[in-house]
Amino acid sequence: MSYKAKIKVTLRQSILDVQGKAVDHALKNLGYASVASARIGKYIEVSINEAERGDAERICCEICEKLLSNPVMENYFFELESEPVN
């Protein structure tokens, strides 16, 4: 079975998001005064071929912790979707 992992990586709330601040400032300069704040993150899609959903979740956690995020500064969240077999 194949699963699609939809992964979001964001800076922890305690970490200053310089890019987010720049976007927030630019939006206000463009007249979007109602925008309260902006934060920048990453979105990654990964296809995982595993028979069991639990194994796909474990692999997704491992690649997030080892490669896709910096656990000191970032949080990650993911959801798995079953991909249709072609």
Biopython code that builds the backbone (N, CA, C, O; Angstrom):
import numpy as np
from Bio.PDB.StructureBuilder import StructureBuilder

atoms = [
    (1, "MET", "N", (0.846, -1.171, 0.000)),
    (1, "MET", "CA", (0.000, 0.000, 0.000)),
    (1, "MET", "C", (0.894, 1.238, 0.000)),
    (1, "MET", "O", (2.011, 1.216, 0.517)),
    (2, "SER", "N", (0.401, 2.270, -0.565)),
    (2, "SER", "CA", (1.147, 3.521, -0.628)),
    (2, "SER", "C", (0.393, 4.600, 0.147)),
    (2, "SER", "O", (-0.833, 4.693, 0.078)),
    (3, "TYR", "N", (1.136, 5.397, 0.873)),
    (3, "TYR", "CA", (0.561, 6.496, 1.637)),
    (3, "TYR", "C", (1.211, 7.800, 1.215)),
    (3, "TYR", "O", (2.400, 7.842, 0.900)),
    (4, "LYS", "N", (0.422, 8.864, 1.212)),
    (4, "LYS", "CA", (0.965, 10.196, 0.984)),
    (4, "LYS", "C", (0.998, 10.908, 2.326)),
    (4, "LYS", "O", (-0.033, 11.089, 2.975)),
    (5, "ALA", "N", (2.199, 11.310, 2.734)),
    (5, "ALA", "CA", (2.361, 12.066, 3.968)),
    (5, "ALA", "C", (2.378, 13.550, 3.608)),
    (5, "ALA", "O", (3.197, 13.996, 2.804)),
    (6, "LYS", "N", (1.475, 14.296, 4.206)),
    (6, "LYS", "CA", (1.437, 15.751, 4.033)),
    (6, "LYS", "C", (2.005, 16.349, 5.309)),
    (6, "LYS", "O", (1.387, 16.289, 6.372)),
    (7, "ILE", "N", (3.199, 16.930, 5.184)),
    (7, "ILE", "CA", (3.973, 17.359, 6.347)),
    (7, "ILE", "C", (4.061, 18.880, 6.393)),
    (7, "ILE", "O", (4.345, 19.529, 5.386)),
    (8, "LYS", "N", (3.815, 19.433, 7.569)),
    (8, "LYS", "CA", (3.985, 20.876, 7.795)),
    (8, "LYS", "C", (5.041, 21.058, 8.874)),
    (8, "LYS", "O", (4.969, 20.444, 9.938)),
    (9, "VAL", "N", (6.016, 21.903, 8.590)),
    (9, "VAL", "CA", (7.078, 22.209, 9.537)),
    (9, "VAL", "C", (7.004, 23.698, 9.844)),
    (9, "VAL", "O", (7.024, 24.529, 8.935)),
    (10, "THR", "N", (6.917, 24.031, 11.130)),
    (10, "THR", "CA", (6.819, 25.429, 11.541)),
    (10, "THR", "C", (7.803, 25.721, 12.662)),
    (10, "THR", "O", (8.181, 24.833, 13.426)),
    (11, "LEU", "N", (8.206, 26.967, 12.742)),
    (11, "LEU", "CA", (9.048, 27.376, 13.863)),
    (11, "LEU", "C", (8.245, 27.301, 15.151)),
    (11, "LEU", "O", (7.041, 27.557, 15.152)),
    (12, "ARG", "N", (8.897, 26.956, 16.231)),
    (12, "ARG", "CA", (8.227, 26.970, 17.538)),
    (12, "ARG", "C", (7.819, 28.404, 17.857)),
    (12, "ARG", "O", (8.462, 29.350, 17.402)),
    (13, "GLN", "N", (6.763, 28.564, 18.629)),
    (13, "GLN", "CA", (6.252, 29.896, 18.949)),
    (13, "GLN", "C", (7.299, 30.765, 19.640)),
    (13, "GLN", "O", (7.286, 31.987, 19.490)),
    (14, "SER", "N", (8.204, 30.145, 20.394)),
    (14, "SER", "CA", (9.221, 30.909, 21.126)),
    (14, "SER", "C", (10.355, 31.402, 20.229)),
    (14, "SER", "O", (11.185, 32.193, 20.677)),
    (15, "ILE", "N", (10.410, 30.954, 18.977)),
    (15, "ILE", "CA", (11.476, 31.340, 18.045)),
    (15, "ILE", "C", (11.001, 32.508, 17.187)),
    (15, "ILE", "O", (9.915, 32.466, 16.610)),
    (16, "LEU", "N", (11.827, 33.547, 17.111)),
    (16, "LEU", "CA", (11.502, 34.706, 16.284)),
    (16, "LEU", "C", (11.479, 34.301, 14.814)),
    (16, "LEU", "O", (12.446, 33.735, 14.302)),
    (17, "ASP", "N", (10.380, 34.593, 14.145)),
    (17, "ASP", "CA", (10.202, 34.268, 12.732)),
    (17, "ASP", "C", (10.454, 35.533, 11.911)),
    (17, "ASP", "O", (9.533, 36.314, 11.671)),
    (18, "VAL", "N", (11.686, 35.729, 11.488)),
    (18, "VAL", "CA", (12.084, 36.941, 10.771)),
    (18, "VAL", "C", (11.327, 37.054, 9.441)),
    (18, "VAL", "O", (10.859, 38.138, 9.093)),
    (19, "GLN", "N", (11.204, 35.955, 8.699)),
    (19, "GLN", "CA", (10.470, 35.991, 7.429)),
    (19, "GLN", "C", (8.999, 36.317, 7.671)),
    (19, "GLN", "O", (8.405, 37.092, 6.921)),
    (20, "GLY", "N", (8.416, 35.739, 8.697)),
    (20, "GLY", "CA", (7.027, 36.018, 9.026)),
    (20, "GLY", "C", (6.815, 37.481, 9.376)),
    (20, "GLY", "O", (5.817, 38.083, 8.980)),
    (21, "LYS", "N", (7.757, 38.052, 10.121)),
    (21, "LYS", "CA", (7.672, 39.473, 10.475)),
    (21, "LYS", "C", (7.745, 40.341, 9.226)),
    (21, "LYS", "O", (7.025, 41.333, 9.120)),
    (22, "ALA", "N", (8.607, 39.979, 8.281)),
    (22, "ALA", "CA", (8.737, 40.749, 7.037)),
    (22, "ALA", "C", (7.436, 40.681, 6.231)),
    (22, "ALA", "O", (6.990, 41.692, 5.688)),
    (23, "VAL", "N", (6.828, 39.499, 6.153)),
    (23, "VAL", "CA", (5.556, 39.356, 5.440)),
    (23, "VAL", "C", (4.465, 40.143, 6.152)),
    (23, "VAL", "O", (3.662, 40.814, 5.505)),
    (24, "ASP", "N", (4.430, 40.067, 7.466)),
    (24, "ASP", "CA", (3.447, 40.808, 8.256)),
    (24, "ASP", "C", (3.569, 42.307, 7.986)),
    (24, "ASP", "O", (2.566, 42.988, 7.772)),
    (25, "HIS", "N", (4.782, 42.806, 7.998)),
    (25, "HIS", "CA", (5.038, 44.235, 7.744)),
    (25, "HIS", "C", (4.606, 44.623, 6.317)),
    (25, "HIS", "O", (3.981, 45.662, 6.108)),
    (26, "ALA", "N", (4.950, 43.770, 5.348)),
    (26, "ALA", "CA", (4.596, 44.058, 3.957)),
    (26, "ALA", "C", (3.079, 44.057, 3.758)),
    (26, "ALA", "O", (2.549, 44.900, 3.034)),
    (27, "LEU", "N", (2.390, 43.133, 4.386)),
    (27, "LEU", "CA", (0.928, 43.086, 4.273)),
    (27, "LEU", "C", (0.292, 44.347, 4.852)),
    (27, "LEU", "O", (-0.662, 44.880, 4.285)),
    (28, "LYS", "N", (0.806, 44.813, 5.954)),
    (28, "LYS", "CA", (0.282, 46.044, 6.545)),
    (28, "LYS", "C", (0.552, 47.240, 5.624)),
    (28, "LYS", "O", (-0.294, 48.124, 5.491)),
    (29, "ASN", "N", (1.737, 47.267, 4.987)),
    (29, "ASN", "CA", (2.057, 48.339, 4.038)),
    (29, "ASN", "C", (1.160, 48.297, 2.806)),
    (29, "ASN", "O", (0.920, 49.325, 2.173)),
    (30, "LEU", "N", (0.664, 47.107, 2.467)),
    (30, "LEU", "CA", (-0.243, 46.969, 1.329)),
    (30, "LEU", "C", (-1.692, 47.295, 1.703)),
    (30, "LEU", "O", (-2.587, 47.218, 0.862)),
    (31, "GLY", "N", (-1.910, 47.650, 2.942)),
    (31, "GLY", "CA", (-3.235, 48.059, 3.373)),
    (31, "GLY", "C", (-4.056, 46.983, 4.064)),
    (31, "GLY", "O", (-5.242, 47.189, 4.324)),
    (32, "TYR", "N", (-3.458, 45.851, 4.365)),
    (32, "TYR", "CA", (-4.177, 44.772, 5.039)),
    (32, "TYR", "C", (-4.014, 44.916, 6.553)),
    (32, "TYR", "O", (-3.373, 44.089, 7.202)),
    (33, "ALA", "N", (-4.597, 45.962, 7.094)),
    (33, "ALA", "CA", (-4.460, 46.274, 8.511)),
    (33, "ALA", "C", (-5.107, 45.212, 9.403)),
    (33, "ALA", "O", (-4.734, 45.079, 10.569)),
    (34, "SER", "N", (-6.060, 44.463, 8.878)),
    (34, "SER", "CA", (-6.734, 43.455, 9.691)),
    (34, "SER", "C", (-5.902, 42.185, 9.897)),
    (34, "SER", "O", (-6.263, 41.337, 10.712)),
    (35, "VAL", "N", (-4.798, 42.049, 9.168)),
    (35, "VAL", "CA", (-3.923, 40.887, 9.356)),
    (35, "VAL", "C", (-3.197, 41.063, 10.689)),
    (35, "VAL", "O", (-2.451, 42.024, 10.875)),
    (36, "ALA", "N", (-3.420, 40.135, 11.606)),
    (36, "ALA", "CA", (-2.838, 40.240, 12.945)),
    (36, "ALA", "C", (-1.365, 39.824, 12.962)),
    (36, "ALA", "O", (-0.547, 40.460, 13.626)),
    (37, "SER", "N", (-1.030, 38.765, 12.237)),
    (37, "SER", "CA", (0.359, 38.313, 12.200)),
    (37, "SER", "C", (0.524, 37.292, 11.079)),
    (37, "SER", "O", (-0.452, 36.777, 10.534)),
    (38, "ALA", "N", (1.776, 37.014, 10.751)),
    (38, "ALA", "CA", (2.090, 36.002, 9.730)),
    (38, "ALA", "C", (3.299, 35.210, 10.205)),
    (38, "ALA", "O", (4.228, 35.766, 10.790)),
    (39, "ARG", "N", (3.276, 33.911, 9.948)),
    (39, "ARG", "CA", (4.424, 33.055, 10.242)),
    (39, "ARG", "C", (4.683, 32.208, 9.004)),
    (39, "ARG", "O", (3.752, 31.831, 8.293)),
    (40, "ILE", "N", (5.944, 31.914, 8.754)),
    (40, "ILE", "CA", (6.362, 31.166, 7.578)),
    (40, "ILE", "C", (6.738, 29.743, 7.994)),
    (40, "ILE", "O", (7.320, 29.529, 9.058)),
    (41, "GLY", "N", (6.395, 28.775, 7.140)),
    (41, "GLY", "CA", (6.747, 27.387, 7.408)),
    (41, "GLY", "C", (7.061, 26.665, 6.105)),
    (41, "GLY", "O", (7.209, 27.283, 5.051)),
    (42, "LYS", "N", (7.158, 25.347, 6.202)),
    (42, "LYS", "CA", (7.436, 24.519, 5.031)),
    (42, "LYS", "C", (6.333, 23.472, 4.897)),
    (42, "LYS", "O", (5.785, 23.000, 5.893)),
    (43, "TYR", "N", (6.018, 23.121, 3.666)),
    (43, "TYR", "CA", (5.060, 22.056, 3.373)),
    (43, "TYR", "C", (5.750, 21.053, 2.461)),
    (43, "TYR", "O", (6.313, 21.424, 1.431)),
    (44, "ILE", "N", (5.703, 19.786, 2.840)),
    (44, "ILE", "CA", (6.377, 18.739, 2.074)),
    (44, "ILE", "C", (5.405, 17.572, 1.892)),
    (44, "ILE", "O", (4.689, 17.214, 2.828)),
    (45, "GLU", "N", (5.374, 16.980, 0.703)),
    (45, "GLU", "CA", (4.614, 15.752, 0.457)),
    (45, "GLU", "C", (5.601, 14.630, 0.180)),
    (45, "GLU", "O", (6.533, 14.788, -0.608)),
    (46, "VAL", "N", (5.387, 13.490, 0.840)),
    (46, "VAL", "CA", (6.262, 12.336, 0.680)),
    (46, "VAL", "C", (5.384, 11.103, 0.446)),
    (46, "VAL", "O", (4.426, 10.880, 1.186)),
    (47, "SER", "N", (5.697, 10.313, -0.563)),
    (47, "SER", "CA", (5.002, 9.040, -0.787)),
    (47, "SER", "C", (5.779, 7.936, -0.089)),
    (47, "SER", "O", (6.996, 7.824, -0.235)),
    (48, "ILE", "N", (5.057, 7.125, 0.672)),
    (48, "ILE", "CA", (5.682, 6.051, 1.454)),
    (48, "ILE", "C", (4.987, 4.738, 1.093)),
    (48, "ILE", "O", (3.770, 4.615, 1.227)),
    (49, "ASN", "N", (5.761, 3.769, 0.638)),
    (49, "ASN", "CA", (5.222, 2.449, 0.290)),
    (49, "ASN", "C", (5.439, 1.491, 1.449)),
    (49, "ASN", "O", (6.532, 0.953, 1.619)),
    (50, "GLU", "N", (4.407, 1.280, 2.237)),
    (50, "GLU", "CA", (4.433, 0.346, 3.366)),
    (50, "GLU", "C", (3.093, -0.359, 3.441)),
    (50, "GLU", "O", (2.061, 0.230, 3.117)),
    (51, "ALA", "N", (3.099, -1.604, 3.862)),
    (51, "ALA", "CA", (1.863, -2.371, 3.959)),
    (51, "ALA", "C", (0.992, -1.893, 5.120)),
    (51, "ALA", "O", (-0.234, -1.869, 5.007)),
    (52, "GLU", "N", (1.610, -1.518, 6.221)),
    (52, "GLU", "CA", (0.877, -1.129, 7.431)),
    (52, "GLU", "C", (0.956, 0.381, 7.664)),
    (52, "GLU", "O", (2.012, 0.994, 7.504)),
    (53, "ARG", "N", (-0.168, 0.961, 8.041)),
    (53, "ARG", "CA", (-0.239, 2.400, 8.310)),
    (53, "ARG", "C", (0.730, 2.795, 9.434)),
    (53, "ARG", "O", (1.382, 3.837, 9.362)),
    (54, "GLY", "N", (0.814, 1.959, 10.461)),
    (54, "GLY", "CA", (1.706, 2.252, 11.587)),
    (54, "GLY", "C", (3.164, 2.367, 11.154)),
    (54, "GLY", "O", (3.899, 3.214, 11.661)),
    (55, "ASP", "N", (3.578, 1.527, 10.228)),
    (55, "ASP", "CA", (4.949, 1.590, 9.715)),
    (55, "ASP", "C", (5.173, 2.878, 8.928)),
    (55, "ASP", "O", (6.233, 3.496, 9.030)),
    (56, "ALA", "N", (4.173, 3.283, 8.144)),
    (56, "ALA", "CA", (4.275, 4.540, 7.388)),
    (56, "ALA", "C", (4.358, 5.728, 8.340)),
    (56, "ALA", "O", (5.116, 6.665, 8.088)),
    (57, "GLU", "N", (3.589, 5.706, 9.431)),
    (57, "GLU", "CA", (3.650, 6.785, 10.423)),
    (57, "GLU", "C", (5.019, 6.844, 11.082)),
    (57, "GLU", "O", (5.575, 7.926, 11.272)),
    (58, "ARG", "N", (5.565, 5.677, 11.433)),
    (58, "ARG", "CA", (6.886, 5.621, 12.059)),
    (58, "ARG", "C", (7.955, 6.197, 11.126)),
    (58, "ARG", "O", (8.802, 6.979, 11.556)),
    (59, "ILE", "N", (7.913, 5.811, 9.859)),
    (59, "ILE", "CA", (8.885, 6.313, 8.882)),
    (59, "ILE", "C", (8.743, 7.818, 8.720)),
    (59, "ILE", "O", (9.741, 8.535, 8.641)),
    (60, "CYS", "N", (7.517, 8.292, 8.672)),
    (60, "CYS", "CA", (7.286, 9.733, 8.526)),
    (60, "CYS", "C", (7.877, 10.490, 9.721)),
    (60, "CYS", "O", (8.538, 11.512, 9.539)),
    (61, "CYS", "N", (7.644, 9.998, 10.928)),
    (61, "CYS", "CA", (8.224, 10.632, 12.120)),
    (61, "CYS", "C", (9.750, 10.654, 12.043)),
    (61, "CYS", "O", (10.381, 11.668, 12.342)),
    (62, "GLU", "N", (10.325, 9.540, 11.644)),
    (62, "GLU", "CA", (11.787, 9.450, 11.559)),
    (62, "GLU", "C", (12.362, 10.448, 10.561)),
    (62, "GLU", "O", (13.344, 11.124, 10.867)),
    (63, "ILE", "N", (11.764, 10.554, 9.369)),
    (63, "ILE", "CA", (12.330, 11.473, 8.378)),
    (63, "ILE", "C", (12.107, 12.928, 8.785)),
    (63, "ILE", "O", (12.916, 13.797, 8.460)),
    (64, "CYS", "N", (11.018, 13.192, 9.492)),
    (64, "CYS", "CA", (10.795, 14.557, 9.982)),
    (64, "CYS", "C", (11.845, 14.928, 11.023)),
    (64, "CYS", "O", (12.396, 16.028, 10.996)),
    (65, "GLU", "N", (12.118, 13.997, 11.947)),
    (65, "GLU", "CA", (13.067, 14.271, 13.024)),
    (65, "GLU", "C", (14.515, 14.283, 12.545)),
    (65, "GLU", "O", (15.331, 15.038, 13.073)),
    (66, "LYS", "N", (14.848, 13.453, 11.547)),
    (66, "LYS", "CA", (16.227, 13.338, 11.096)),
    (66, "LYS", "C", (16.594, 14.293, 9.960)),
    (66, "LYS", "O", (17.761, 14.659, 9.816)),
    (67, "LEU", "N", (15.606, 14.702, 9.146)),
    (67, "LEU", "CA", (15.940, 15.462, 7.948)),
    (67, "LEU", "C", (15.097, 16.716, 7.739)),
    (67, "LEU", "O", (15.644, 17.784, 7.467)),
    (68, "LEU", "N", (13.800, 16.607, 7.860)),
    (68, "LEU", "CA", (12.921, 17.695, 7.413)),
    (68, "LEU", "C", (12.746, 18.823, 8.427)),
    (68, "LEU", "O", (12.353, 19.928, 8.055)),
    (69, "SER", "N", (13.031, 18.562, 9.691)),
    (69, "SER", "CA", (12.873, 19.616, 10.696)),
    (69, "SER", "C", (14.096, 19.674, 11.602)),
    (69, "SER", "O", (14.865, 18.719, 11.712)),
    (70, "ASN", "N", (14.246, 20.809, 12.236)),
    (70, "ASN", "CA", (15.265, 20.976, 13.270)),
    (70, "ASN", "C", (14.513, 20.911, 14.593)),
    (70, "ASN", "O", (13.851, 21.880, 14.964)),
    (71, "PRO", "N", (14.598, 19.790, 15.318)),
    (71, "PRO", "CA", (13.777, 19.616, 16.509)),
    (71, "PRO", "C", (14.049, 20.637, 17.617)),
    (71, "PRO", "O", (13.227, 20.787, 18.520)),
    (72, "VAL", "N", (15.164, 21.328, 17.569)),
    (72, "VAL", "CA", (15.454, 22.353, 18.563)),
    (72, "VAL", "C", (14.598, 23.594, 18.318)),
    (72, "VAL", "O", (14.174, 24.254, 19.266)),
    (73, "MET", "N", (14.343, 23.912, 17.047)),
    (73, "MET", "CA", (13.659, 25.152, 16.692)),
    (73, "MET", "C", (12.283, 24.964, 16.065)),
    (73, "MET", "O", (11.489, 25.904, 16.037)),
    (74, "GLU", "N", (11.987, 23.763, 15.559)),
    (74, "GLU", "CA", (10.780, 23.583, 14.755)),
    (74, "GLU", "C", (9.895, 22.452, 15.284)),
    (74, "GLU", "O", (10.361, 21.505, 15.919)),
    (75, "ASN", "N", (8.621, 22.592, 14.999)),
    (75, "ASN", "CA", (7.642, 21.528, 15.223)),
    (75, "ASN", "C", (7.229, 20.989, 13.869)),
    (75, "ASN", "O", (7.317, 21.688, 12.860)),
    (76, "TYR", "N", (6.777, 19.745, 13.846)),
    (76, "TYR", "CA", (6.232, 19.197, 12.604)),
    (76, "TYR", "C", (4.901, 18.519, 12.905)),
    (76, "TYR", "O", (4.662, 18.015, 14.002)),
    (77, "PHE", "N", (4.063, 18.529, 11.903)),
    (77, "PHE", "CA", (2.752, 17.899, 11.959)),
    (77, "PHE", "C", (2.567, 17.180, 10.627)),
    (77, "PHE", "O", (3.030, 17.664, 9.594)),
    (78, "PHE", "N", (1.904, 16.047, 10.641)),
    (78, "PHE", "CA", (1.649, 15.375, 9.369)),
    (78, "PHE", "C", (0.327, 14.639, 9.408)),
    (78, "PHE", "O", (-0.201, 14.310, 10.470)),
    (79, "GLU", "N", (-0.191, 14.390, 8.215)),
    (79, "GLU", "CA", (-1.342, 13.525, 8.054)),
    (79, "GLU", "C", (-1.028, 12.553, 6.928)),
    (79, "GLU", "O", (-0.361, 12.901, 5.955)),
    (80, "LEU", "N", (-1.514, 11.340, 7.075)),
    (80, "LEU", "CA", (-1.305, 10.312, 6.058)),
    (80, "LEU", "C", (-2.608, 10.073, 5.307)),
    (80, "LEU", "O", (-3.681, 9.985, 5.906)),
    (81, "GLU", "N", (-2.497, 9.970, 4.000)),
    (81, "GLU", "CA", (-3.633, 9.616, 3.152)),
    (81, "GLU", "C", (-3.271, 8.371, 2.374)),
    (81, "GLU", "O", (-2.152, 8.252, 1.876)),
    (82, "SER", "N", (-4.188, 7.459, 2.266)),
    (82, "SER", "CA", (-3.977, 6.283, 1.405)),
    (82, "SER", "C", (-4.003, 6.729, -0.034)),
    (82, "SER", "O", (-4.895, 7.471, -0.445)),
    (83, "GLU", "N", (-3.024, 6.280, -0.806)),
    (83, "GLU", "CA", (-2.993, 6.607, -2.229)),
    (83, "GLU", "C", (-3.591, 5.442, -3.004)),
    (83, "GLU", "O", (-3.323, 4.286, -2.680)),
    (84, "PRO", "N", (-4.396, 5.727, -4.023)),
    (84, "PRO", "CA", (-4.978, 4.641, -4.809)),
    (84, "PRO", "C", (-3.899, 3.860, -5.557)),
    (84, "PRO", "O", (-2.891, 4.414, -5.994)),
    (85, "VAL", "N", (-4.137, 2.578, -5.687)),
    (85, "VAL", "CA", (-3.203, 1.717, -6.429)),
    (85, "VAL", "C", (-3.516, 1.840, -7.909)),
    (85, "VAL", "O", (-4.671, 1.729, -8.320)),
    (86, "ASN", "N", (-2.479, 2.071, -8.711)),
    (86, "ASN", "CA", (-2.683, 2.214, -10.170)),
    (86, "ASN", "C", (-2.601, 0.892, -10.869)),
    (86, "ASN", "O", (-2.749, 0.829, -12.089)),
]
sb = StructureBuilder()
sb.init_structure("model")
sb.init_model(0)
sb.init_chain("A")
sb.init_seg("    ")
for serial, (resi, resn, name, xyz) in enumerate(atoms, 1):
    if name == "N":
        sb.init_residue(resn, " ", resi, " ")
    sb.init_atom(name, np.array(xyz, "f"), 0.0, 1.0, " ", f" {name:<3s}", serial, name[0])
structure = sb.get_structure()
